[in-house]
Amino acid sequence: MLYVLKNYNLNYSIVSKVPLHFRSLCSLLQKKNNRPLVDISVEEGPLRSVYPAIREEIIEEHLVLKGNSELRDRCEKLLDYNANVETPFLSASLIFLHTYKLLEKPSLLNHENLKKAYILAWCHKLIHSSININDDIIDRSNIRYNKTTWYQLPDVGKDAAIVDAAFLLNGAIFLLQNHLRCLPHQYIMQKHFLRAHAIMNLSNIPELKKIKINEGDKHQLDIKFYSYNIISTAMFLANVTDGYLHEVCEEICNDLSRFIRIEDDVVDLYDSEGNIRKTSCTDISLGRPSWLTMEAYKKGSAAQKKILEENFGKNNEESTEKIYSIFEDLQLLDVYKKLSDEFYEQAIYKIQKKLPKSKMQDALLDLLTLIVNHKCM
């Protein structure tokens, strides 16, 4: 979903694979808040510096790997392939680090606390990677992290990949147990990590079966906690425990999570020029709920609704093309552009209204800016 553009004067600029219209939202945020674009790439070097030790610790915790060089090599490959990935796909971990450093007292940004932050950042990545492996199997995806999906590799396959997803989750749990036990908020932080995994994992359930398009809303889970745990764990690590701040943060992040779901559906189908990528989206042929199909059914005429009902969930090019034509006729990309403009305006207003000028307000505005630029996962 993301590309990294090398800039000769800056470190990295991260942009998304969406129409240029959406990138102009960055300027909107800058003008409204007089804020520079957030550069989270500065966190990448320190984050990667602890990866070798993280990998070794996870492998050592799986006692069965001791003395089994073949299995150990395979698990090293699993971690390297799915966790130690290109910069754009570390965005959730980098956002976590950026938020923690923003909220923490400067005097407490010492070596020991930063090390804990880097470890927790890798926990975020491991949990997301665990979910992504299962998600790719369910979606029958071919590409993840700009390379072949893990389960599609000749020496992996679906069955082994399911076990591998559990390995990554267990790795995160081992790290949480090993490095959080002395922290004052260790219990709630662990719960937030595991709840995020549970909720993201549960969101795959509606995709396991075909639905009737006129019943799509019944199968759309209201996915919360999607981005909140990235911010909440940074808050707890920085000892920010104010109940009101957490309440507002959760509300804002849940709004963002719902919007990200919509954005995912649009970005998966439309290229950077606003044209439909004919072979990229499997939701239609597999009969899975998405914002585009549900919106088309809501806005369509009686004749269009009938076409949608007759062709949704059919795995052939002709049926898919008929539904794409309805998307174009209803100008759903323009509908999304308007929705995105309104969403970001409302999000800025809500953040500024509910939070005084503070580091917490800065953290949420930074998160919003980063989501304008690219997805958090």
Wavefront OBJ file of the C-alpha trace (Angstrom):
o trace
v 0.000 0.000 0.000
v 2.919 2.373 0.569
v 5.965 3.605 -1.210
v 9.092 5.198 0.287
v 10.621 8.020 -1.732
v 14.247 8.855 -1.003
v 14.774 12.580 -0.595
v 18.269 14.023 -0.859
v 17.643 16.603 1.857
v 15.397 14.650 4.234
v 15.422 11.063 5.427
v 12.228 9.579 4.020
v 8.891 10.768 2.786
v 6.125 8.189 2.934
v 3.235 8.492 0.518
v 0.316 6.242 -0.228
v -0.937 4.460 -3.316
v -4.087 6.583 -3.503
v -5.250 9.358 -5.842
v -3.370 12.636 -5.554
v -6.511 14.281 -4.159
v -6.009 12.549 -0.834
v -2.444 13.761 -0.475
v -3.716 17.353 -0.553
v -5.330 16.614 2.804
v -1.821 16.801 4.270
v -1.678 20.464 3.274
v -5.093 20.976 4.851
v -3.825 19.673 8.183
v -0.641 21.726 7.967
v -2.537 24.956 7.286
v -5.114 24.368 10.001
v -2.600 23.451 12.680
v 0.549 25.221 11.481
v 2.336 21.903 11.883
v 5.110 20.361 9.805
v 4.689 16.910 8.336
v 5.606 14.245 10.857
v 8.872 12.434 10.135
v 8.760 9.090 11.938
v 11.685 7.690 9.964
v 14.077 9.034 12.610
v 12.922 6.187 14.872
v 13.825 3.472 12.370
v 17.550 3.145 13.085
v 17.219 2.615 16.851
v 14.261 0.288 16.297
v 16.187 -1.937 13.905
v 19.264 -1.920 16.146
v 17.512 -4.089 18.750
v 15.998 -6.510 16.229
v 18.816 -9.124 16.307
v 18.477 -9.445 20.090
v 14.678 -9.569 19.806
v 14.850 -12.346 17.245
v 17.280 -14.367 19.347
v 15.173 -13.960 22.481
v 12.017 -15.187 20.750
v 13.806 -18.209 19.330
v 15.403 -19.043 22.682
v 11.995 -18.946 24.380
v 10.763 -21.675 22.023
v 12.722 -24.448 23.735
v 11.940 -27.003 21.020
v 14.235 -25.070 18.664
v 17.318 -25.785 20.745
v 19.421 -28.391 18.988
v 17.193 -28.371 15.898
v 19.139 -26.240 13.441
v 16.732 -26.789 10.542
v 13.695 -25.647 12.516
v 15.657 -22.769 14.021
v 16.723 -21.550 10.562
v 13.125 -21.698 9.417
v 11.936 -19.580 12.356
v 14.682 -17.039 11.710
v 13.463 -16.796 8.126
v 9.870 -16.438 9.364
v 10.786 -13.503 11.592
v 13.003 -11.811 9.014
v 10.410 -12.166 6.251
v 7.385 -10.991 8.226
v 8.684 -8.664 10.940
v 11.948 -7.089 9.781
v 10.315 -5.514 6.727
v 10.683 -2.346 4.646
v 10.200 1.046 6.288
v 6.590 1.752 5.217
v 5.403 -1.490 6.777
v 6.860 -0.605 10.164
v 4.642 2.462 10.460
v 2.619 1.257 13.476
v 5.811 0.581 15.433
v 7.318 3.918 14.403
v 4.122 5.776 15.347
v 4.201 4.083 18.756
v 7.789 5.251 19.307
v 7.037 8.769 18.101
v 4.055 9.009 20.451
v 5.954 7.639 23.449
v 8.840 10.081 22.997
v 6.380 12.948 22.590
v 4.522 12.092 25.811
v 7.418 10.990 28.037
v 9.201 13.422 30.326
v 12.542 14.350 28.698
v 14.433 13.375 31.850
v 13.061 9.819 31.574
v 14.097 9.241 27.968
v 17.090 7.245 29.141
v 18.675 4.138 27.658
v 16.663 1.673 29.744
v 13.269 3.252 29.039
v 14.015 3.652 25.340
v 15.037 -0.001 25.153
v 11.653 -0.996 26.613
v 9.960 1.235 24.051
v 11.824 -0.405 21.161
v 10.881 -3.863 22.447
v 7.223 -2.878 22.736
v 7.358 -1.422 19.239
v 8.456 -4.840 17.956
v 5.565 -6.401 19.885
v 3.212 -4.243 17.829
v 4.845 -5.438 14.619
v 4.783 -9.107 15.633
v 1.089 -8.951 16.473
v 0.247 -7.187 13.211
v 2.334 -9.685 11.236
v 0.557 -12.587 12.924
v -2.791 -11.151 11.868
v -1.536 -10.398 8.354
v -0.491 -14.003 7.703
v -3.972 -15.272 8.545
v -5.576 -12.381 6.688
v -3.608 -13.191 3.526
v -4.717 -16.827 3.666
v -8.365 -15.822 4.055
v -8.129 -13.182 1.303
v -6.075 -15.462 -0.963
v -3.624 -12.577 -1.304
v -0.486 -12.885 -3.403
v 1.441 -9.801 -2.263
v 2.309 -8.452 1.190
v 5.149 -6.049 2.028
v 5.837 -5.699 -1.730
v 6.738 -9.395 -1.981
v 5.086 -12.795 -2.185
v 2.826 -13.538 0.768
v 4.337 -15.932 3.306
v 1.863 -18.767 2.787
v 2.459 -18.649 -0.985
v 6.153 -19.468 -0.666
v 6.925 -22.970 -2.016
v 8.424 -24.190 1.252
v 5.635 -22.801 3.478
v 2.018 -23.351 2.400
v -1.255 -22.632 4.227
v -1.011 -25.229 6.995
v 2.477 -24.230 8.104
v 1.606 -20.534 7.787
v -1.226 -20.915 10.314
v 1.283 -22.353 12.802
v 3.715 -19.558 11.924
v 1.108 -16.889 12.709
v 0.752 -18.375 16.197
v 4.559 -18.391 16.543
v 4.686 -14.634 15.934
v 1.902 -13.986 18.444
v 3.665 -16.149 21.015
v 6.866 -14.224 20.354
v 5.123 -10.967 21.226
v 3.685 -12.516 24.399
v 7.132 -13.743 25.477
v 8.558 -10.248 25.002
v 5.694 -8.670 26.931
v 6.170 -11.112 29.810
v 9.943 -10.705 29.862
v 10.125 -6.925 29.673
v 6.861 -5.532 31.108
v 6.716 -7.303 34.448
v 8.432 -4.488 36.366
v 6.383 -1.668 34.843
v 3.585 -0.101 36.933
v 0.940 -0.574 34.234
v 2.091 -3.948 32.910
v -1.281 -5.702 33.293
v -3.359 -3.176 31.364
v -0.660 -2.832 28.684
v -0.585 -6.580 28.097
v -4.365 -6.607 27.928
v -4.354 -3.832 25.323
v -1.838 -5.716 23.171
v -3.791 -8.963 23.339
v -7.167 -7.280 22.891
v -5.907 -5.603 19.729
v -4.894 -9.011 18.350
v -8.203 -10.578 19.377
v -10.315 -7.871 17.769
v -8.306 -7.699 14.541
v -8.393 -11.486 14.332
v -12.155 -11.564 14.900
v -12.645 -9.064 12.084
v -11.738 -11.848 9.636
v -14.834 -13.883 10.550
v -17.213 -12.069 8.138
v -14.789 -12.849 5.309
v -15.024 -16.606 5.784
v -18.363 -16.938 4.043
v -20.290 -15.360 1.206
v -23.010 -12.911 2.132
v -26.081 -11.562 0.407
v -25.385 -8.021 -0.655
v -28.682 -6.789 0.802
v -27.559 -8.103 4.212
v -24.058 -6.651 4.093
v -24.504 -4.262 7.014
v -25.270 -7.183 9.327
v -21.848 -8.654 8.606
v -19.798 -5.461 8.996
v -18.125 -5.628 12.409
v -17.590 -2.308 14.161
v -13.840 -2.698 14.532
v -12.507 -0.676 17.426
v -9.137 -0.677 19.165
v -7.514 -0.859 15.700
v -5.250 2.135 16.297
v -6.072 2.931 19.931
v -3.720 0.292 21.319
v -0.796 1.904 19.476
v -1.450 5.166 21.313
v -2.702 3.750 24.624
v 0.368 1.560 25.159
v 2.591 4.578 24.494
v 0.523 6.561 27.005
v 0.857 3.908 29.709
v 4.580 3.513 29.066
v 4.913 7.287 29.554
v 2.762 6.996 32.717
v -0.111 9.001 31.214
v -3.042 7.528 33.137
v -5.629 10.321 33.175
v -8.993 8.652 32.526
v -10.380 11.529 30.465
v -7.356 11.567 28.158
v -7.684 7.826 27.551
v -11.422 8.178 26.946
v -10.947 10.917 24.347
v -8.028 9.084 22.760
v -10.081 5.898 22.422
v -12.990 7.807 20.872
v -10.748 9.525 18.305
v -8.848 6.332 17.487
v -12.058 4.347 17.049
v -13.250 6.986 14.579
v -9.938 6.572 12.756
v -10.259 2.788 12.783
v -13.664 2.912 11.141
v -12.361 5.281 8.502
v -9.289 3.126 7.852
v -11.615 0.223 7.039
v -13.316 2.364 4.393
v -10.002 3.671 3.088
v -8.681 0.111 2.775
v -11.558 -0.854 0.503
v -11.011 2.156 -1.749
v -7.211 1.909 -1.940
v -7.388 -1.821 -2.660
v -9.483 -1.175 -5.767
v -8.409 2.202 -7.186
v -4.904 3.042 -8.399
v -3.082 6.353 -7.897
v -4.821 7.853 -10.929
v -8.288 6.921 -9.707
v -8.682 4.013 -12.135
v -10.013 0.616 -11.087
v -7.351 -2.079 -10.867
v -9.213 -4.907 -12.547
v -7.490 -7.823 -10.853
v -6.632 -6.449 -7.423
v -9.845 -6.804 -5.428
v -11.294 -10.195 -4.507
v -14.092 -8.986 -2.212
v -16.639 -8.854 -5.021
v -16.027 -12.299 -6.487
v -15.791 -13.900 -3.034
v -18.978 -12.222 -1.810
v -17.404 -10.322 1.076
v -18.725 -7.119 2.626
v -16.957 -3.883 1.723
v -17.751 -0.193 1.880
v -17.883 0.116 -1.910
v -20.423 -2.655 -2.464
v -22.563 -1.617 0.497
v -22.511 2.019 -0.619
v -23.424 1.010 -4.168
v -26.395 -0.973 -2.887
v -27.576 1.947 -0.741
v -27.295 4.531 -3.515
v -28.213 2.387 -6.512
v -31.488 2.431 -8.428
v -33.815 -0.567 -8.399
v -32.217 -1.787 -11.639
v -28.711 -1.357 -10.256
v -29.657 -3.158 -7.047
v -30.885 -6.096 -9.112
v -27.589 -6.244 -11.040
v -25.674 -6.165 -7.765
v -27.790 -8.957 -6.288
v -27.356 -11.121 -9.393
v -23.589 -10.656 -9.743
v -22.161 -10.136 -6.256
v -20.258 -13.191 -5.054
v -19.858 -14.733 -8.510
v -16.297 -15.603 -9.426
v -16.235 -14.567 -13.057
v -14.904 -11.514 -14.851
v -18.209 -10.551 -16.464
v -20.044 -10.312 -13.130
v -17.223 -8.322 -11.561
v -17.144 -5.893 -14.507
v -20.881 -5.239 -14.127
v -20.379 -4.268 -10.497
v -17.364 -2.100 -11.364
v -19.535 -0.282 -13.899
v -22.053 0.527 -11.183
v -19.252 1.893 -8.993
v -18.296 4.188 -11.871
v -21.892 5.195 -12.646
v -22.477 6.112 -9.004
v -19.115 7.945 -8.874
v -18.201 6.212 -5.625
v -14.634 7.497 -5.744
v -15.983 11.054 -5.614
v -18.284 10.016 -2.767
v -15.219 8.782 -0.914
v -13.294 11.996 -1.616
v -16.101 14.023 -0.059
v -16.360 11.634 2.872
v -12.601 11.813 3.491
v -12.593 15.621 3.414
v -15.458 15.735 5.901
v -13.882 13.096 8.109
v -10.557 14.899 8.482
v -12.235 18.250 9.077
v -14.409 16.718 11.798
v -11.474 14.834 13.331
v -9.386 18.006 13.603
v -12.325 19.841 15.157
v -13.017 17.059 17.673
v -9.367 16.787 18.745
v -9.021 20.533 19.241
v -12.377 20.835 21.006
v -11.925 17.951 23.445
v -8.251 18.427 24.250
v -6.491 21.645 25.219
v -3.253 22.529 23.478
v -0.947 19.879 24.902
v 1.341 16.974 24.051
v -1.716 14.707 23.962
v -3.377 16.927 21.379
v -0.131 16.940 19.405
v 0.017 13.130 19.536
v -3.490 12.722 18.098
v -2.970 15.378 15.427
v 0.267 13.639 14.454
v -1.590 10.320 14.230
v -4.233 11.924 12.030
v -1.547 13.470 9.812
v 0.166 10.102 9.420
v -3.102 8.402 8.508
v -3.659 11.082 5.872
v -0.278 10.118 4.422
v -0.619 6.362 4.670
v -2.221 3.553 6.583
v -1.029 2.653 10.069
v -0.762 -1.121 9.383
l 1 2 3 4 5 6 7 8 9 10 11 12 13 14 15 16 17 18 19 20 21 22 23 24 25 26 27 28 29 30 31 32 33 34 35 36 37 38 39 40 41 42 43 44 45 46 47 48 49 50 51 52 53 54 55 56 57 58 59 60 61 62 63 64 65 66 67 68 69 70 71 72 73 74 75 76 77 78 79 80 81 82 83 84 85 86 87 88 89 90 91 92 93 94 95 96 97 98 99 100 101 102 103 104 105 106 107 108 109 110 111 112 113 114 115 116 117 118 119 120 121 122 123 124 125 126 127 128 129 130 131 132 133 134 135 136 137 138 139 140 141 142 143 144 145 146 147 148 149 150 151 152 153 154 155 156 157 158 159 160 161 162 163 164 165 166 167 168 169 170 171 172 173 174 175 176 177 178 179 180 181 182 183 184 185 186 187 188 189 190 191 192 193 194 195 196 197 198 199 200 201 202 203 204 205 206 207 208 209 210 211 212 213 214 215 216 217 218 219 220 221 222 223 224 225 226 227 228 229 230 231 232 233 234 235 236 237 238 239 240 241 242 243 244 245 246 247 248 249 250 251 252 253 254 255 256 257 258 259 260 261 262 263 264 265 266 267 268 269 270 271 272 273 274 275 276 277 278 279 280 281 282 283 284 285 286 287 288 289 290 291 292 293 294 295 296 297 298 299 300 301 302 303 304 305 306 307 308 309 310 311 312 313 314 315 316 317 318 319 320 321 322 323 324 325 326 327 328 329 330 331 332 333 334 335 336 337 338 339 340 341 342 343 344 345 346 347 348 349 350 351 352 353 354 355 356 357 358 359 360 361 362 363 364 365 366 367 368 369 370 371 372 373 374 375 376 377
